Amino acid sequence: MADPSFIGDRAMKASSGFAASSGREGWFARTDRGVRHGKGRAGYTLLELVAVLIVIGILAAVLAPRFIEASAFEGGTAADKLLVAARYAETLAQNQGVTTSLTVGANSFSVTQNGAAVPDPTLQSSTYVTPIPSGVVISPKATVSFSRTESFQSVTVPTTFTVTGLGSSASVYVTATGYIYECRNGGPCP
């Protein structure tokens, strides 16, 4: 038979907010029981941590080489900007009927009309002059002029600009008829 004083202690503790669990009584019994049954736990499982580490590893393997060789991006970007500048000069010559030139210098390339600077269409307050990033070389240093005669677009001298940067090379071609295109790293060209 159970000891009556023990039963009374249980009743008194139950009425004061403490509950008994597995023969143990008091506040620690309730807290311990919640942890044992998974309630109140915070954190990540091992599987979740491994999945995150795998994703981070893949991203690092793909993106790290690109950031280490920033000049490769700069070379490609410079080639793209040169292509856009040449097409912009051609478009101005066609639409306005004014001879428009693309000039590649040692540190920049620019678009001019009759020797005067042309406004940059993206920055209305400045002229169309694009600096060449350090580590990028554009050759030859030349001027290509676009003009419109009747319905025919002509170029003074057909030119191939070669843009090289660390780990990349591209060529921007300007044909006699005004067709402008770009080829990268020896890829197929029209």
Summary of the structure (lengths in Angstrom):
residues: 190
radius of gyration: 36.6
end to end distance: 100.9
largest distance: 118.1
contacts: 493
relative contact order: 0.11
helix: 38%
strand: 28%
